[in-house]
Amino acid sequence: MGTLLDGKVVAASLKEETLKAAKELREKGIAPKLTIVRVGANPSDLSYERGALKRMEGCNIDTEVKELPEDITQEDFIKALKEVNEDKNTHGILVFRPLPKQLDEEVIKYVIAPEKDVDCFSPTNVAKVMEGDATGFAPCTPTAVMEILSYYNVDLKGAKSVVLGRSMVVGKPVAMLLLGQNATVTITHSKTKELPAVCAEADVLIAAIGRAKMVTSDYVKEGAVVVDVGINVDEEGKLCGDVDFADVENKASMLTPVPGGVGSVTTSVLAKHVIKACTLQNK
Ligand code: NDP
């Protein structure tokens, strides 16, 4: 098989970088801090939160969880978010989404302070991703994809890159980040014609569709680099990606596993973003 793109190795490298930066900030009397805003107790939010809190602790970043009731009103949520915005000790804010139905994300996204918005909820940060403005914060998952490609020295300049999926969380931002690295990018989705053939053109293939093992070897060019963002459960109840790993591993030159790939890097990017936010706010 080709090279396994090991998320844990990338996470360890990012941790080293982040710890060093956290130490430097603390020596200046600044304690970097992430505040998580969670509404209710959705199991997937809780699971991500546990991982994030552990990662922040490992990176010497302080944390606070603002747990709000599931039935909170829009007015009360906005009040709570504004309090976190104004908290001088908080440098990074993560709001778990999707929010419950009574909360209007289209309004709330304008409330979060862009300089503290470490996972690209604010339209200001979305625009900065589009503009390639490095003072902004791209969402953590697409950034994790880029960190993996960078760690393993994948040359993106002029590379034919195909992104499977066009969500605001993964597909679109990862496409912009690839473009920022001078890749030639095609974005595909559920209406794309001849999808396997389009994907099989890619030097770099990013799968973010949420369809268990849909990407088989027909979708992959010999020697391609394949990054699997998907997190799904297969017919045996096991965690799996969008890529059929067993079918693709002998065709791809580099491939991420699931679990142990992109998902392992996401909270490390979150930590890196908190440090970046803290540094920018204390310039
Ligand atoms: P969405 O459901 O928001 O978007 C899925 C995208 O895939 C859509 O653009 C959709 O197309 C496209 N798609 C769906 N089915 C097909 C198909 N059969 N053929 C081609 N395209 C298809 O998902 P997300 O972007 O939020 O997440 C994608 C995956 O990544 C999920 O498995 C999710 O669990 C995982 N994920 C992993 C994270 C991590 O940390 N590793 C974090 C976030 C997500 P269309 O627009 O036409 O409907």
Residues whose N, C-alpha, C, O or C-beta is under 5 A from the ligand:
A	BS01	NDP	T141 G165 R166 S167 V169 V170 G171 H189 S190 K191 A208 I209 G210 V229 G230 I231 N232 V262 G263 T266
